[in-house]
Amino acid sequence: MKKSMLKLMVAALGLVGAAVPGWAQESPWLVRVRAVHIDPADKSDPVGGTGASDRLHVSSKWIPEVDISYFLTPNWAAELVLTYPQKHDVTLDGQRIGTFKHVPPTLLAQYHFLPGAQFDPYVGAGVNYTLISNVDILNGAGRLEHDSIGAALQAGVDFRIDGKWSVNLDVKKVRIRSDVDINGARASRVRIDPVLLGVGVGYRF
């Protein structure tokens, strides 16, 4: 009985492999390395409710990024996006007033439209948790009040070079926000909400 069941399971796996060409032979793990440009939205509230020009601005910058994807099926994957803490300048009315660091790990569910094809476009949605640290604004008088949890949206395409390597283009929109206190009183709410444009390479293990 056990041998019959084993043969049946092997036959079923063989049928699945035949129904999804290449899936049975491909590893579910894909690692990408990207260069990413962070472009903040800069939609902070006026500091202290004053003029429209009195807004906090967060600097744009390029960062390295590593993401790890696990394919649950040929179409569906879970992606974890990682980097190390990134330092940004903060300006007010054109004057630099300080810096802060943040690290924004993001978990996304991806849908790949053409798995196994040379061009494989995908979309994704998930959640971002940004840890804010090393805040130094107005010589310590200012601080970002809390870390940020927000939605993340994604679209991109993988261009396969061979069975292992691919080139990747990717864009994400991430919600990152925090209250800003100055001398213990709420002075503004910074809406970083960046667009992240990335280009990189991927390796399918």
Buried (B, 14 or more C-beta within 10 A) or exposed (E): EEEEEEEEEEEEEEEEEEEBEEBEEBEBEBEBBBEBBBEBBBEBBBBEEEEEEBBBBBBBBEBEBBBEBEBEEBBBBBBBBEBEEBBBBBBBEEEEBBBBBBBBEBBBBBBBEBBEEEEBBBBBEBBBBBEBEEBBBBEEEBBBEEBBEBEBBBBBBBBBEEEEEBBBBBBBBBBBBBBBBBEEEEBBBBBBBBBBBBEBBBEBE
